[in-house]
Amino acid sequence: MLQNILGGLLLFPFLILIVCLILSKKIGVSPSRRFGFAVDWTTPFLGVSVTVLIHTIWDQWLGFYVAGTVCILAILFSIVERLQMKEFRTFLVLRKTWRVYFLLLTCAYILLLGIGIALQIIQYAN
């Protein structure tokens, strides 16, 4: 049963986002910080979910590239922060990186779901 719950959470990581939003409301996190809190907790599950979807569709483990993307984003944001600001703020760079990574993973997740469904329909039609 625990395997089914974990599998469902990995397949639908936005359930974690919704649960985090509800929990943050219950524990009294301010409305302005609630969504950021939920996004921060959902991002690792999205990363695993995208890796599993890629493996399911193309039978290749590309987790290294999914994890490497966050490193490249951190380097790019560090360069931009250093060029724009006199004082380098590490926490701000990491938060920007994590939030942009969430957006990229969300787009990849939706795209991979669409591709997977389309490939299954094509395979079923043949």
PADOLUM-584625 format. One record per residue (C-alpha): y, z, x; residue in three letters; residue number from 1. Coordinates in steps of 0.2 Angstrom, whole numbers, plus 5000, padded with zeros to 4 digits. Layout:
N
     Y     Z     X  residuo  num
     Y     Z     X      ala  NUM
...
***
This chain:
126
     Y     Z     X  residuo  num
  5000  5000  5000      met    1
  5012  5004  5014      leu    2
  5008  4987  5022      gln    3
  5013  4979  5005      asn    4
  5030  4988  5005      ile    5
  5034  4984  5023      leu    6
  5029  4966  5020      gly    7
  5040  4965  5005      gly    8
  5054  4972  5015      leu    9
  5052  4960  5029      leu   10
  5051  4945  5017      leu   11
  5066  4951  5007      phe   12
  5078  4960  5019      pro   13
  5092  4960  5006      phe   14
  5082  4973  4996      leu   15
  5087  4985  5011      ile   16
  5105  4979  5010      leu   17
  5105  4984  4991      ile   18
  5096  5001  4995      val   19
  5108  5005  5009      cys   20
  5123  5001  4997      leu   21
  5116  5013  4984      ile   22
  5112  5027  4997      leu   23
  5129  5025  5005      ser   24
  5137  5027  4988      lys   25
  5126  5043  4984      lys   26
  5130  5051  5001      ile   27
  5149  5048  4999      gly   28
  5153  5034  5011      val   29
  5170  5027  5008      ser   30
  5170  5011  4998      pro   31
  5179  5002  5013      ser   32
  5165  5006  5025      arg   33
  5150  5005  5013      arg   34
  5146  4987  5015      phe   35
  5148  4988  5034      gly   36
  5136  5002  5034      phe   37
  5123  4992  5024      ala   38
  5125  4977  5035      val   39
  5122  4987  5051      asp   40
  5106  4993  5044      trp   41
  5100  4977  5037      thr   42
  5103  4966  5053      thr   43
  5087  4971  5062      pro   44
  5076  4968  5047      phe   45
  5084  4951  5045      leu   46
  5080  4947  5063      gly   47
  5062  4951  5061      val   48
  5062  4942  5045      ser   49
  5069  4926  5052      val   50
  5056  4927  5067      thr   51
  5042  4929  5054      val   52
  5048  4914  5043      leu   53
  5049  4903  5059      ile   54
  5032  4908  5063      his   55
  5026  4905  5046      thr   56
  5034  4888  5044      ile   57
  5031  4880  5061      trp   58
  5017  4892  5069      asp   59
  5028  4896  5084      gln   60
  5034  4913  5090      trp   61
  5053  4911  5094      leu   62
  5058  4929  5093      gly   63
  5065  4927  5111      phe   64
  5078  4915  5105      tyr   65
  5082  4925  5090      val   66
  5085  4940  5101      ala   67
  5094  4930  5114      gly   68
  5106  4924  5102      thr   69
  5114  4941  5100      val   70
  5115  4942  5119      cys   71
  5125  4926  5120      ile   72
  5136  4931  5105      leu   73
  5140  4947  5115      ala   74
  5144  4938  5130      ile   75
  5156  4926  5121      leu   76
  5164  4940  5111      phe   77
  5166  4950  5128      ser   78
  5175  4935  5136      ile   79
  5187  4932  5121      val   80
  5191  4951  5120      glu   81
  5194  4951  5139      arg   82
  5206  4936  5138      leu   83
  5215  4942  5123      gln   84
  5217  4961  5125      met   85
  5223  4971  5140      lys   86
  5211  4985  5136      glu   87
  5193  4980  5134      phe   88
  5185  4989  5119      arg   89
  5166  4989  5120      thr   90
  5163  4996  5103      phe   91
  5174  4983  5095      leu   92
  5165  4969  5104      val   93
  5148  4976  5099      leu   94
  5153  4978  5081      arg   95
  5160  4960  5080      lys   96
  5144  4954  5088      thr   97
  5133  4963  5076      trp   98
  5142  4957  5061      arg   99
  5143  4939  5066      val  100
  5124  4940  5070      tyr  101
  5121  4946  5052      phe  102
  5130  4931  5046      leu  103
  5120  4919  5057      leu  104
  5104  4927  5052      leu  105
  5108  4927  5034      thr  106
  5112  4908  5035      cys  107
  5096  4905  5045      ala  108
  5086  4915  5032      tyr  109
  5092  4905  5018      ile  110
  5090  4889  5027      leu  111
  5072  4894  5032      leu  112
  5068  4899  5014      leu  113
  5074  4882  5008      gly  114
  5064  4873  5021      ile  115
  5048  4883  5018      gly  116
  5049  4880  5000      ile  117
  5053  4861  5002      ala  118
  5038  4859  5014      leu  119
  5026  4868  5002      gln  120
  5032  4857  4988      ile  121
  5029  4842  4998      ile  122
  5012  4848  5004      gln  123
  5007  4852  4986      tyr  124
  5013  4835  4980      ala  125
  5002  4826  4993      asn  126
***
